[in-house]
Amino acid sequence: MANELEIERQKSGLDSEEVRQFVAQERSSFYSRIREILDRYPDLASPSDLDYLHMDRKDKYEVQVRRFATLMTVIKAGEVDPRTDPQLFYVLLMTIRMPMIGLHWSMVIPALQKLMSDAQWKEWEPLCLSFKVIFAYAQTEIGHGTWLSKLETTAEFDPETDEFVINSNGITGYKYWPGYLGKGCTHALTMAQLIIKGQNLGPHLFVVPIRCRKTYKALLGVDEGDIGPVYSFYERDNGYVGFKDVRIPRRYMLMRYQSVDAKGNYHSEANPKLMFAAMLKIRSELVPFAAVLTTIGATIATRYSIVRRQCALIPGQGESKVIDYVTQQDKLFPAICSSFALQICYHHLQKEFLSVESSMAQGDFDKVTHLHYLLAGLKAFASHECSKHLTILRRACGGHGFSLSSNLPPLMSEADAMCTYEGDNTVMHQQCARNLVRCFLKKSMGKTQSGFVEYLDKADTTCSAQKAEDLMNAKVLLEAYEQRARYVLETACGDLQTQVQQNGLSKEEAWINCGIQLVNSSIAHSHLFIVSHFVAALNQAHFSPLFSKTLEKLCVLYCLLGVRENLSEFLLSRFLKKNQVGIVFEAILTLYRDLRPHMLKLAEGFAFPEIMINSTIGASDGNAYERLLDWSRKSILNDEKFKSEMFHRYLKSVLQPSSKL
């Protein structure tokens, strides 16, 4: 059975290295370097993440602190330099479960770089990059989330002492949920309402010390702690903090674009969107994170589906591999397709981000707005898709998939959390829809659209496909997705207009009543964005003939699966006709057969190290049952001393009564 996976790999003529170079691109060489680092510094991955699952929360947190200390040794030894090789360092952090400094590195430092003045960053850069200080990002409050204008934490300027006074102003103003705030951070980058001379100037960012760096005790006026066990990230110290008259120097306000002088005069030197633009980077990273989680899940489930045998496809020929059942393929292929689509989308977003930064440097802030709304929709779409696929993949692995050792339940919980943090998905889709409605109004006034929303100006068409092969055309399917997005948005805007003009509702009331339609318009728009870049990627590089053909089929399959899932919208948009529904299903089944030999190599495309796969049933050697039983033997309930204590304390008197029968 241990050879099953290798036999399966040999069925495909795909070059695994070509697949890896395509999906991982600039990160393609990182994992081999990370393996070398882990070999030299085993404490970075010790204990193994499978043994880690047997630990209680306190012990898990200690492992994370120890890994952080080892990581500092690795940096001092010159094995990896966060300054010169930030991408490698970030992937290393992900591999070892983000000990202590995950958000400090991925979210806070980029914000400080962009929003601090040169003088401020000169003061904080050496402390941040040497990890002499560790930041959490404190925005969410126990009573408030996405609506920043209603945050209760205030920073009131005191001109007599040249300080800001930070207050939570009650329980609902406590910062609640920030990762690494509970015990690990020394400072918090804190979002608070700026108050000057009684006037509220809106939310701004401040550096607020939380703990003494010498003793790690909470500073005066700071009420801090860990919020307790949560559904995901079991070892992470998500925290709370309340402020009571906490004073910080005036220079602790981030002042590149907004500033306060010693007399209390407020200056805003640039577009206020810049503050939020600096925070978009973390949201853009959620798209590849969704791809990574989906890919790991697909790798585990595909490997296990090859090892697992169940019933017989043909009587008398023995049990069949589960993967050979088309019902199982229907659970695996959507996740494999989605992982490729999301990763390709991320590669484009990286270019988009560089373009936006270049435009901002020239004083053009229009692209910031576009990117903000685009990322809002993509974050919600990608996280939902990831969560959906992982739930299906867990079920595809039966009872063994329910074991934590499969790594599927932990992956599911991480994906589920992603649907909430960095903006609730429903709210994110509504933000995206708000911009789409503006675009539609411009179109209705005869204005030409620019950028990605140019599809709104295109004329509708009707699909002429007569057979399944006719639908296996990526460009035809792209037209289908464009027409679907136009239809869903037009329907939402029509419903808004009806609510206002015929029902006499205010614009705000109409927006609430049409919330479902508006969310659907964002979903269709985001889905189109991902499809369009998957299609574009087919012509952007030179591939071997086999990989080129396989990638095109994977793209077409991704599109057709989306048509199947949202069939009513494609029919109502009149791109598809009812008599074409059958050939959609036929085309999907044909592609399942064509791609079946390549399933494993496609699922393993990223070539993740085993520490990231972290699965008994999904390891690369295929020894699922041996690994599963070995892991089970390590359960703390198997400790003989513990079993004996339980027997003598509670069970002996029941099982061995003293009276004679």
N, C-alpha and C positions, 0 to 999 in steps of 0.2 A: 504493500500500500504506500510505502514511502516513496516509490518511484512514480506514482500516479501523476503528480504535477509535472515532473520532467517529461514524461511521455506526452502529456497534454501540450507542453510548450513546443515540443518537436513537431506537432501537427501543423503549426503555423510557420509560414515562411517569413513572417515579419522580422525585421531587425530590431531587437529590443532597444539597442542604443539609439537608433533613429527615432523610435517612439519617444524615448526619454528626452532626447534633445528637443523634440518638438513641443512636448507638453511642459517641460520644466524650464527650457530656454536658459536664462542666465543662472538659474539655480541648479542646473543639471549636474554640475561638478561638486556641489556642496556636500552631498551625502557621503561621498567617498572620503572627503576631508574630515567630515564629522566622525565617521567610523574610526579614522586614525586617531583623532583626539580622544574619543571614548576609550580606545584601546590603551592609550597612554595614561589616561586619568579615569580609571574605572569608578571612582567615587561619584562621578557625574551621573552615572546610571546605576548606582548601587543604593539600595537593593534593586533587583530587576523590577520593572513595573508590574509584572505578574505577582511577585511576592508582595509588592507594595499594596496590592488589593486586599491582602489579609490583615493589614494594619488598621488600628483605630485612628481617629482624626488627629489626635495629638502627636502620635508617632509619625504620621504622614507629614504634618507640618514641620517636624524636626528634620525629616529627610530633605524637605525643600530648603530649609535654612542651611543644612550641611552642603547641599549641592551648590547653593549660592556661594558659600565660602570656598568650595573647590573651584568654582568658576572664576573667582577672583585670582586664585593661584594660576589658573590657565591663562588668564589675561596678562598677569605679571611675567609669565614665562614666555610671552610673545607668541603663543600658539594661535591666538586670534586677537585682532585689534579692532575694537568697536569703532574707532575713528576712521580707519582706512578701509575696513571691510564690513560695513554695517549690515549688508544683506546676509552674509555668511553668519554673522553673530546672531541675527534675528532668527535664522533657521535653526541654529544651535539652541537658542532659547526655547523654541517650539519643541525641539526634539527631547529636551530634558524637562518639559512641563513648566516652563516659565517661572523658575524659582525666584521669588522676591521682587524681581525687577521687570516683569513682563510689560506692564503698562508704563512704568517709568521710561523704558526704552522705546516702546512702540508708539506711545501716545503723547507723553508729557514732553520729552526732549524735543520732538518736532515742533510742538506748540511753543515751547520756550524759545527755540531758535528763530521762529518766525515772528513772535509777538513781543519779545523783549527788545529793548534798545540795544545798540552795540555795547554800550557801557554796562548794561545789566547782564548781557550774555557773557561778557568778558569776566564778570564776577562769578557767574554760576556755572559756566561751561566746565572748568576743571573739576569742580565738585560733582557735577552731574555725570561726566564721562568717566570719572574714576570711581563712581558709586560711593563717594564719601557722604553723599546725601541720597536718599531714596524717596521718590515722589509717588503719591497716589493722585488720582484725578477726582476731585470731589465736586460733583455737580448735582446729581440726583439727591433729593431730600425725601424724608419719610412720607411727606404729604404732597410732593410735587415731582414731576418727571420731565417730560419733553417741553412743556410750556415754560421757557426760561423767564419770561417777563413776570411770572408769578412766584419765582423763587423767593423765599423769606429771609435767607441769610443776607445780612447787610454789612457793608464796609463804609463806615461814616468817617469822613475826614475831620481830624482835630487839628486846626491850624496852630494851636498853642504849643503842641508837642511835635508837630510835623509827622503825625502818625495816622494810620487808619485803625479804627476800632471795629473789630469783627464780632458780630452777635448773631445767634441763631434765631432769637426772638420767639422762643417756644418750641415745643416738641416737634411740630410739623416742619420746622425749619432745620432740624437735625439732618446733616448729610448721612445718607444711609445707602448701603450696597457697594460703595467703591471698593474694588479689588485691592488687596495689599494694605488697606487702611487699618484693619483690625489690630495688627501687631507689628507689621513689617516696616512701614514707612517712617521717615523722619519728618517729611513735609507733605503738604497737600496743595496741589494747584487747585484753588478754590474759586468757584463761580459765585459771585455775590453782587447784590445791588449796590451800586456806587451812590452814596448819599453825600452831597455837599451843600451846606447851608440849608438843610431841610429839603432839598430837591433831589428826587430820585432820577438819576441819569442812566438807569438801566443796568443790565448785567455786565460785569467786567471780571477779569481774571486776576487773582492775587496769589502770591506765594505766602502760605501760612505755615509756620513751624508747628509741628504736632508733638514731637517727643525730643527730649534732651539727647543729643548725640553721645554724651558721655555715660549717661545712666539708662537711657531709653525709657525713662519715665515721662508721663504726660506733663506738658508744660502748664503753667498757671492759667486757669480759665478754660482748659480743654478737657471735655468729658468724652473719652474715646473708648472703643472696645470692639470686639469681634461680634458679629450679629448671630453667630451660631451656625449649626449645620444647614446646608442648602442642598437643593436637588442636584446640582452639578458642581464641578471644581471643589471636591470635598476637602482638599487640603488647603485651599486658598482662604486667606483671612479677610473675607469681605467684612467691612467694618462700618461703624457709625462714629460720628463725631458731632458734638455740640460745642458752640463757642459762647463764652460769657465774658464780654469786655476784654477780648484778646487784642493786644496792641501789636501792630507791625509797622516797620518804617515805611514812609511814603514810597521809597524806591522799590518796595515789594509788590507794587501794582505793575502789571506788564504794560510798558509804556512806549512801544515802538510807534503805534498809530494813535493812541489816546493817552493823555497825560494830565497830571494835576501838579501845579507848582506849589511852592511853599505858602503862598497866600490863598490857596484854595481855588485858583482859577483853572477851569477845565479846558483842555485843548484837544480837538479831534482833527488830525491832520490828513485823514484818508477815509475812504469808503468804509463804513462800519462792517460791511460784509467780510472784510479781511479777517476779523477775529474768528468768524465761523469757518472761513476758508481754511485756516490753519488746522482746524479740527477734522477736516474732511479726509485727511490721510488715513486715519484709523478706520473710517467707514469703507474706504476703497480696499483696505486689506481684508475686509470680511468676505469679499467675493472669493479670493483665492483660499481663504480659510474654509469656506463652505466647500470648495472644490477638494481641498485636502481631506476633510472629514468624509466626504462622499467617496473619494477614491480609496481611502483606507477601508471603509465599510465594504465597498465593492470588491476590493482585493480579498478581504477575509471571506465574504460570502461566496465569491467565485471559487476560491481554493477549496473551501469546505464542500461546495456543491460537486466538486470533482471527486473528492475523497468519499463523500457519503453515498451509499448505495441504498436503494429503496425499491422494493417490488421488482417486477420484470416487465420491460416494454414488450418483449416477445416471450411467450411461455416456453419454458424449458431451456432458456439461455442464461439463467442466473439473474441475480439482482443487477439493476441498471444504475448508472451514475445519475444522481438527481439532476445534474446539469443538462442531461439529455432530454428531460421533459420540457416541452415548450412552455408549460406553466411556470417552471422555474426560470427559464430564460426571460420570461415576461416580467420577472421581478429583478433580474440582474441587469439586463441591457439598458433599461431607463437610467439606472444609476451610473453605469459606465459612460453612456452618452452625455449625461449631465455633467460629469466630472470634466470631460473634455471641453464641453461648451463653456463652462464657468471659467476654466483656466484660460481659454482663448480670450474670453471677455476681459479677464484681468490684464492680459498682455496689452490689450488696447487701452484699458483704463490708465495704465502706467504712462503711455504716450500722451493721453489726454491730460493727465496731471501735469506733465512737463510743459505742455502747451499752455495750460491755464497759468502756471507760474510765470511763464515768459510774458503772457499778456498782462498779468498784474504788474510786472516790473515796468511795463510801458504805460501803466495807468488805465488799462482796459479791464473793467471788472464784470463785463457781461458774461464772460465764460464761467466766472465763479458761480453765478446764479444758475446757469445751465448745469454745471457739474453738481452743485448742491442737490438740485431736484432729481437729476439722473441717479446719483448715488443713493438718494433716499429710496427710490423705487427699486433699484438693483439690490440694495441691502435686504429689503423686505422679501423680494422675489427669491434671491439666492438662499437665504436662511430658511425660508419655507420649503423650498425644493430639497435642500439638504436634509431637513428634519423628516420630510415625507419619505425620501428614499431610504434613510437609515432605519426608519420604522419598518418599512417593507423588507429590507435586508435582514433585520433581526428576526422577523417572522419566517423568512426564507430558510433560516438555519435551525428551525424547530426548537426543541428544548435546550439544546446545547448553546444556541444563540442567546438564551435567557441568562446564562451564566456570565457573571462579570468577567470571567477569564476569556470569554470570546472577544471582549473589548467592544462589542456592539452596544450594550446598554450605556457604558460611559460615553461613547460617541454620540448616541441619541440624546443624552442629557446635555452635552455640550452644544449640539445643534439646536436643541429646544431653547437653551439659554440665549443663543444668538438671535432668536426671534423676538427677544425682549430688550436685551441691552443695546446701547447705542441707538435707541429709538424703537418703540413698539411698532411692529410691522404695519398695523392698521394705520397708525399715525403717519408712518413713513410713506405709505402709498397715497394717503390724502395730500401730503406735501407735494409729491410728484404730480398728482392729479391737478393741483392748483395751477401749476405751471402749464400743464397740458390744456386746461380750459382757457388760459390766456392766449395760448397759441391758436386755439380753435377760434376764439373771438377775432383775432387778427386775420385769420383766413376768411371768416365770414364778412369782414370789411374789405376784402379784396387784396390784402397785403400778402406778399410772397413770403413763404417760410424759408428759413436758412438753417444750415447744420443738419443734425440728424432728423429733425421733425419735417424735413422736406417731403417726406412720404405723405404728409397731410394734403399736399397739393396734387398728388397723382390721381388719375382717373381710375374708377373701379373697372375690373375686368371679370370674366367668368372662366373658370377652368374648363379646358376642352379635353381633359384626359378621358380616354376610352378604356384603358386597361392599366393594370398595376404599374407596368414599366413606364407609362407616361407620367406617373406621379413621382418617379424616382429621379427628379430633376430639382436640384437645390435652388435654382433661380426661380422656377415656378412656385416652389413652396415659399420662398421669400416674398413673392407677390401676395401669396395667401395671407401671410402674417401681417403684411402692410395693410391689406384691406380689412382684416379682422380688427387691427388697432384703430383704423379710421372709423369703422362701424361702432365699436364699443364707445369711443370718445364722443362721436356724434350723437349716439343714443343718450349718453350721460348729459351732454350739453342741452339736448332737446328736452330732457326731463327737467333740468334746472329751469329752463325758460318757461316750461309749462307751469311749474310750481309758482313762479313769480308773476307771470303775466295773466294766467287763467285762474290760479288759486289764490292770488293776492298775498302770497307769503313774502317775507323779507328775504334778501339774498342769503342771510345767515341761516334762516329756517329752511330755505330750499336746499342749502348745502348739506344740512344735517339729514334731511329726508332723502337725499340722493346719494348718501354716503356709500351704499353698496355699489351702485353704478360707477361712482368715481374711483373707488378702489379697483374695480375691474378694469377701468381704463388704464390705470397705472400698471396693473399686472400685464395687460396686453402690450403696452408700450415697452415695458422692461423685457418681456419675453422676446419681442421683436428685436430689441437692441442686441440681445445675446445671439439670436438666430442670425442676424445680419453680419455679425463679426465672425461667426462660425463659417458662414458661406464665403465671406471675403477671404478667410484664412486658406481656403482651398487653392487660391491662386497666388498666394504671397510668398511661397517658397518652393524650392525644387526638391521634390521627394522622389524616392524610388517608385517605379510603376506600381508595385504591389501596395505600398503604404499610401500612395496617392489615391488609388482606387478604394482602399479600405477606409481611408479618412472621409472620402466623399460619401460612401455608403453609411458611415457612422453619422455624418451630418444630416443626410436625408432621413435616417432613422430617427434622430433626435427631433427633427421637424415633424415627421409623421406621428410620433408618439404624442407630441403636443397637440396636433390636430385631433387625434383620437380623444384626448383628455378634455379638450374644449370644443367638441364637435358642434355643439349648438351655435356657438359664436361664428364658426366658419360657415355654417349653413345660413344663418341669419344675415351674414355679410354678403351672401349670394355669390361668394367665390366658388363654393362647392354646391352641387346639386344632390338631392337625396339619392339618385341612382348611382352616385359616385362613392357613397359611403362604403360599399362593399369592397371597392378596389383599394381603399385606404387600409383596411384590415388585411387584405391580401398582400399588399406591398410590405406591410410590417412583418408578416410571417415569412415572406420571401427573404427579407433582409436578415431575419433571425437565422435562417438556414445558411445564408451566404457568409455571415460573420461568425457563426458558431466556432469554426476552427481557431479563430483569433481571439476568442473571449478572454482567455487568461492573460495573454501578452498585452492586450489593451487594458485590462484591469490593473496589471502590474506596471503600467507605463511609467509611473513616477520613480519606480525602483526605490521605494522608501526602505530605510534600514529597519531591521526587526524590532528595534526599540520603539519605533513609531507604530508599526503594525500591532505589536503587543498582544498577541492572541494565541491561545492554545489551539484553537480549531482553524486558524488562518495563517499559520507559520509557513515559511517558504519550503520546508522539507516535507510537508504533507503528513507529518506524524501527529494528526489531530487527537486521536484517542489516547496515545501514550502520554502526550503533553497534558491532556485534560485530567487524566487520572493522577499523574504526578502532582499537578497543581492542587487537586482535591485532597490529597494526602496531607498537605501542609495546612489545612484548615485548623484554626485554633481549637475547634471543638473536638479534634482528634487527639488532643493532648491527654495522655493516660492519667496523669495526676488530676487534671480537671474532671475527667469522666469519673474517677474514683470518688472525688469529693462530692460530686452531684449525687452519686449512688448512695453513699453513706449518709449524706445530709437529708435527702428527700425521698429516695426511692426504696431503700432497703426495708423500711418499716411497712411499705405498701406491698412490695413484692415478696417479702419474707415475714409474714405476720408471726408474732410470738406464740399465739394460741395454737393448739394442735387441733387439726380437723378430725 
